[in-house]
Amino acid sequence: MFGLWNSNLTGSRSFEEDLPTQSASACQDTWIPRSYANPWRAPDVKAAPPEGSSSPDSVNPDSAAFPKRYRLLRRLDFQEVYKQGQRRSASLCTVFYRPNGLAETRLGITVPKRLGTAVLRNRIKRRIREVFRLHRRELPGGWDIVLNPRPGVATVAYRVLERELLRLFPGESPAAPSGGWRTR
């Protein structure tokens, strides 16, 4: 578009533009010949739409996803686990757990700032969540679990972390007799 400054009879100046004579819809349907098209571009192939819903866990309860119903989200939930729950410690982390009266086990993770930068703390949380996500169907339901990792979690091999966490998680439902800890 080319603009042009014009003065009118009163001495004020205005800016005029050249306006297109065709409507916008006429320009949208223009065709570019193949000779000018990008030769490295893939041919126009329509991708198949994804099957199912966007949330895999809503359709399939056996999915390995980690939706909100398996997470401790509220501060009050964390406080209740700390105050009313039991505690179990190992070299990599401390686990607090208490019965929640629900069918599923929920997980909460608290990583103190002294363990490192936000990037490192987020990596620690991702690793712990992945262990829980992959094994949550094997865990008995009905627990609220809060994990407090220690500095070694950031550097230990994933398999060692997995084995240690599975050993610390409760092995039986809260209604079952006590003493049901995993031995791996």
Order of alpha helices (4+ residues) and beta strands (2+ residues): beta-beta-alpha-alpha-alpha-beta-beta-beta-alpha-beta-alpha
